[in-house]
């Protein structure tokens, strides 16, 4: 049971030395590590990840936050293009290149999971969280970008993680600071965010990130008895994960919560929330506050039936299934985790920098200066 509970967690393990990382994971064999190569440098990070994977009984999902390119995970990684740049260029090819270059550079170090693409829609100009991260306000264009990113990433065996379900961009609150909301009607959601997720699921996306957002219209439709005071964000909502994402949209892959150290996660005490995230249909909890406390909270959730044995087994199958989909079990059996130092030459290489420059050039947007406001001045 110890190993099963540990698989349900992913954590960046910040501030640990190489030795401490090994010791910690020997005691707590987590399912995933959102790794920060910048803390060690790419060469040592490559060595560390090889060492950790070779020692592990079950290989880790190693993630980077690579929305705009591998610069989100690696020192010297190429910043290919932000979502806003891709939208400004009007060319979905650059979304493909963000995914492809992310796959090429991060896999050279030992990554196999990317927290991207962003499937959000910028519907509110006051939203400061995804205003440059989203691929704009056109659901069809966003969807094409998402699919292109996914395709590029998977060419290198790096699993994309589509985020932030059920969708950011409708309002301006920041889920890092408070529970946020998507106030669309069911019909409006189906025609916008729903189309993005449906298409990605049909095309076989392997993982989706559940955010700290409510979607009241669908939560009420799927559970008419649900009172407003009991409405929880997606990462804690059976209506949104089991009801909408699993049953209605047919997603059969891995669902990971967004970072649970964000304040948007705390609609209840953490001790209750940690097991409830798994109980509501998520398979992995991102972010550990205190390993012993979170572990005991999950263990108590299993003991007292908050998490049924069937739900636990289901979550574990999805985690292992995601790992198997990119061949981590074969690499483990064949000793295939070791990477060559020469492979690191792809990081920030001339070809990738040339593509980034092209994206930047095509993203330049001309505007009319009809009110003589440019150049901007403090006045």
N, C-alpha and C positions, 0 to 999 in steps of 0.2 A: 504493500500500500504506500509505503514511503516514496518509492520511485514514481508511482502513479500520480501522487499529489504534486511532486516536484515538476512533472511534465506540464502541469497546468499553468506554470509561471514563466514569464520572460522578463528579464531585467538587465539593464546596461552595466550593472556592477561597477559603478563609477568609483574612482579613487583607490582601486585595488592594484597592488603590484602584480607582476607576473606570477610570483609564488603564491600570493594570496588568492588569485583567480583560480589556480589549480586546486588549492586546498578547499576553497569554498565549494567549487563544483563537484569535488569528490564527495563532500558531505551532502550537498544539495544539488542533485543532477537536474537542473532546470530544462525546460523544453526549448527555450530560446534565449539568445543573447543579442540585444541591440548594441553592437560593439562599437567602441570609439577608437578607431585606429590612430586618431590624432594624438592620443595620450601616449602612444608608444613609437610612432613612426611606422611607415608601411612595411619595412623589412622585419622589424620585431613583431609587428602585428601578424604578419604572415606566419612567422615561426610559432607564435602563441596559439593561433587558431588551428594550425596543423597539430600541435601538441595536444590541445584540448580535445580535438575531434578524435585523435588516435587513442586517447585514454578513455574517452566516453564509451559506455556500453551502448547508448542510443545517441546518434549524432545530434548536434544542435542545429536549430535554425538560427543563422547568424545574420542579423538585420542591420541595414543602414537606412537613414532617413533621406532618401535620394529623389526628391521631387523634381529638382532642377538638374540633376546629374550626380555623379559620384563625389562631387565636392561636399555633399552632405554626409559623407562617411570617411573620406580619405584626405589626408594632407596632400595638397597638390593635385587632387582630383579635379577633373574638368567640370566647370560650371557651364553646362551646355546651353540651357535656356529656361527661364522661369515660365510658368503658365501664361503670364501676361505677355511675355515676348512671343510665345508660340501663337497666341491669339492675334497679336499685332501683325505678325508675319502672314497670317491667314493660310499657313501651310502646315498640315498635320504631319508632314515628313519630319519636322523638327521634334515633335513629340516622340516619334519612332526613334530618332537619334538620341534623345534623352534616355529612353529605355535601353537602347542598344549599348550606348557608351557606359551607362550605369552597370549593365551586365558585364561588359568586357573588363572594366577597370576594377570593380569590386570583387568579381570572381577570382581575379589574379591574386588577391590578398586572402581569399577564403570565405567571402560572404556568399550567401545563397538566398537571401530574402531582402526585398526592398519595400520600405514603407512609402509607397507611391504606386500608381499615380493618384493625383487628386481628382476626384470625380465631382467636385462641388461646382455650383453655379453662382456667379456673382450677380445676385438679384437686387442687392442693396448697396448703393454707393458708399454708405457709412460703414460697411463691414471692413474693418482694418486687419482682420485675421487672414483672409484668403484673397484679398484684393489683387495681389500679384501672384498668388499661388494657383488660383483657378484658371482654367482655359477659357474664361470669359462668361458671357451671359446667354449663349446660344447652346441649348441642350444637345442638339445634333452635332455641333462642332466639338463640344466637350466629349461626347461619346466617341467620336472618331479619334480624338487625341488619346483617350483612355485606351482604346483598342490598339492603337499604334505603339504606345508606351509598353503595354503588356507584351505585345509581339516581340519588340526589341529586347526586352529583359529576358524573356524565356529562351531566346536564342543561345544564351549563355548559362542556362540552368538556374537562373536567379528568379525566385518566385515573387511576382508583384503582389502588393497588398492594396487593393482599391479602398480609398477612404474619402470622406468620413461619413459613413452610413448613420442616419438616413439623409444626410446632406446639409452642408453649411452654406451660408450665403443669403438666406432669406432675411435674417435680422443682423444686428451689429454686436450682440453680446459675445463675449469671448469665453469659450468653454474652459480655458485655463483658470478663469476667475469665478465662474458661476455656471450652473446648469443653463444650457442654451436651448433654443427652440426653433423648430421649423413649422411655421404656421400655415402652410399650404393645405388646401382641401385635398381629399383623396384623389379626386379627378385631376387637380392641378399637379399633384405629386406624380401621379401615374404618367402624365405627359411630359414631365421634366426629369427629375431625379430617377423616377421609376424606369424610364426608357434607358438611361445610362446603365443602371444596375442590371436590368433585364438582359440587355445586349451582352454585357460583360459576362454574365452568368451563362448565357447560351453559348458563348465562345470559350467557356471553360476556365474562367479565372479561378485560381486556387485558394486565395485568401482575401478576406474583407475585414476592414477595421470598423468596429462599432464605437460610435462617438458618444459624447455626453450631451446629446440632443434629444429632446422630446419631439414627437410628431403627433400632436393631440388628435387630429382628425382620424388617423388610422388606429390609434390606440383606443379611441372610443368606438370605432366601427367594429374592431375585433374583440372588444370586451366592453359591451354596453353598461355593465355594472361598475366599471372603473370610475372611481371618484377623482376629481381633479387633484386633491391632496395626496392621492396615492400614485399619481402618474410619475414614472421614473424615466430617466434618459435611456437611450437604446441599449447601452451596455448593461442595463439592469432591468430591461423590459421584455418579458416573455411575449407580449403582443407584437413587438417590433422584430425580435430575433426569431422566435419559433413561428409566430403567426405570419408576419409580412415577409421576412427574408427567406426563411426556410420553406414554409408551405406555399405562400402565394407566388414568390419569385423562383422557388425551386433551387435555392443554393444549397449544395451538398458539401461545400468545402470548409476550410478552417476559418472560424471567426475569432479574432483577437480584439480585446478591448483597446481603446485608446489609453494613453498613459494615465494610470489611476492615481498619480500624485497631483493631477489637476483638480482644482476645487469643484469643477463640474461633476466629479464622480461622487461627491459627498451629499447625496440626498438622504443618506442614512449613515449610521456608524460604519467604519471600515470593516469591523469584525463581522457585521451582517452582510455588507456589500460584497466582500470577496467571494464567499460561497454562492451568493445570489447571482453573481455574474455568470458562473458556470451553470447554475440551475436554470437561468432564463434562456440558455441556448448558446452562450459564448463558450469557446473551447479553451481559451488561454487568456490569462490576466496579465496585462503589460504593466510592469512597475511593481516593485516590492518595497514596502515601507520598512518593515522589520521582518526578516525572513522567518524567525521563529514564531512571531505573532501571526503573520499571514498564513504560515503553514498550519498552525494550530487552529486558526479560524476556518480554513478549508477542511481540515480533519474533522472539526466539530460539525461542520455543515454536512459531511458525509455520515457521520455517526448519528445525527439527529434527523436524517432524512430530508434535509433541505435540498441536497443533491442526491438523487436516487442512484442506485448502482447502475441502472440502465443509462442514465444521463452521463455518469462518469465514464462508462465504457465507450459511449458514443463520442464524447469529447476526445478521449485518448485515440480512438480509431481515426478521427479527423486529423489530429496532430501527426500521428504516424503516417497517415495516408498522404498528407502534404509533403512530408519528408521523403516518402517513397516515390512520389510523383516526379521528383527531380533526382532520383537515384541515390539518395544518401545511404540507403541500406547496402547498395552494391559497392559504393565507395568504401564503406566500413568493412565489408567482407573481403574486399580486394586490396585494402591498404592504399586507397587512392586519394587520400587527403593532402598528401605532400605536394607543395607547389614549388616551382623553380624560381630563384631570385630574378632570372632574366625576364620572367613574365611581368615583373613590376614595371618594365619599360613602357608598357601600354598606358600607364597612368599619366595623364596630362600630355600625351604624345602629340606630335605636330598635326597628325590627321584629325584628332579630336579637337584640338585648338582651332583648326581651320574651320571645322563645322560650327563651333561656338561663335567664331567671328562672323561667319555667314549669317547665322541666326540673329546676331546682334545688329548686323547691317540691315537685314530685311525687317527688323522689328521697329526701326525708326519710323515714327508717325508724324506726319505733317498736320498742323492745325492752323486755322485762320486766326490772325491777330486782329479781329474786328474791333476790339475795344482798346487797343494799344496797351495791353496789360503785360506784354513781353518786351524786354526782359523784366522778370518779376522784381519788385523792390519791396523793402519792409513796409512802405506806405501802402 
